[in-house]
Amino acid sequence: MIDRVELLNNRKQIYGTQLSFKNNGKAYVENLVDSIHLNSRRREMELDPIEDYLKIVDSSNNIIDKK
């Protein structure tokens, strides 16, 4: 909810909870404050690391990363 409010007020999101999607359906995060420390902030809020969160969202959209 915090990130949604931040974006609605033309500010950058703090926890990376609001996602955008590429044309292929793959999720990504944009408009972040200090992306280097994103997972530290997510950990403080007991959120999964951003990499895990994106994998969960992509798997629910049937997007498989073939790395």
C-alpha positions as CSV (number, residue, x, y, z in Angstrom):
1,M,0.0,0.0,0.0
2,I,2.9,2.4,0.8
3,D,4.4,2.0,-2.7
4,R,1.0,2.5,-4.4
5,V,0.5,5.8,-2.5
6,E,4.0,6.9,-3.3
7,L,3.5,6.3,-7.0
8,L,0.1,8.0,-6.9
9,N,1.8,11.1,-5.4
10,N,4.5,11.0,-8.2
11,R,7.2,9.7,-5.8
12,K,9.4,6.6,-6.2
13,Q,8.4,3.4,-4.5
14,I,10.2,2.1,-1.5
15,Y,9.7,-1.6,-1.4
16,G,9.1,-2.5,-5.1
17,T,5.7,-4.0,-4.6
18,Q,4.1,-2.3,-7.6
19,L,5.1,-4.0,-10.8
20,S,5.1,-3.2,-14.5
21,F,4.9,-5.8,-17.3
22,K,6.8,-6.1,-20.5
23,N,5.0,-7.0,-23.7
24,N,6.0,-10.6,-23.2
25,G,4.3,-10.6,-19.7
26,K,7.5,-10.6,-17.7
27,A,7.3,-8.5,-14.5
28,Y,9.8,-5.8,-13.6
29,V,10.1,-3.0,-11.0
30,E,10.6,0.7,-11.9
31,N,10.6,4.0,-10.1
32,L,12.5,2.8,-7.1
33,V,14.2,4.8,-4.4
34,D,17.8,3.5,-3.9
35,S,17.5,0.1,-5.7
36,I,20.8,-1.1,-4.3
37,H,19.3,-1.4,-0.8
38,L,15.9,-2.7,-2.0
39,N,16.2,-6.1,-0.5
40,S,17.4,-4.7,2.9
41,R,14.2,-2.6,3.1
42,R,12.1,-5.6,1.9
43,R,13.7,-7.8,4.6
44,E,12.8,-5.2,7.3
45,M,9.1,-5.5,6.2
46,E,9.3,-9.3,6.1
47,L,8.9,-9.3,2.3
48,D,10.6,-11.8,0.0
49,P,13.7,-10.7,-1.9
50,I,12.7,-8.9,-5.1
51,E,14.2,-11.7,-7.2
52,D,11.9,-14.3,-5.5
53,Y,8.9,-12.0,-5.8
54,L,9.4,-11.5,-9.5
55,K,9.9,-15.2,-10.0
56,I,6.6,-15.9,-8.2
57,V,4.7,-13.3,-10.3
58,D,6.3,-14.5,-13.6
59,S,5.5,-18.2,-12.7
60,S,1.8,-17.2,-12.1
61,N,1.9,-15.6,-15.6
62,N,3.4,-18.7,-17.1
63,I,6.7,-16.9,-17.8
64,I,9.7,-19.1,-17.4
65,D,13.2,-17.6,-17.2
66,K,15.5,-19.8,-19.3
67,K,18.8,-18.5,-17.9
